Amino acid sequence: MMNTTQIKTNLYKLIDETDDVSVLDKIQAYFNMLLSKDVDWWDMLSDSERKNIEKGLKQLHEGKGIPHEQVRQEINKFLSLN
């Protein structure tokens, strides 16, 4: 198990080597959420993630969803063929 210094060093290295702004934004938002405890998980999502969730909820309300049990049956059928 790593100690605090090792974890910080590892995190710093990962952050320092990352130039992807979306990754850095998510890391920053996650830290802010953990430290404040007042942030809703919804606020941590990107606009596209929120839109996809809203689209899925709309589809469910329109009866376009697939029941969980049906999905499980299809997955089990697929897995038994392989």
PETA-V96011 format. One record per helix or strand. SS is the DSSP state (a for helix, b for strand). FROM is the first residue (numbers start at 1). TO is the last residue. If there is no record, write none. Layout:
ss:SS from:FROM to:TO
ss:SS from:FROM to:TO
//
This chain:
ss:a from:4 to:16
ss:a from:21 to:36
ss:a from:41 to:44
ss:a from:47 to:61
ss:a from:68 to:81
//
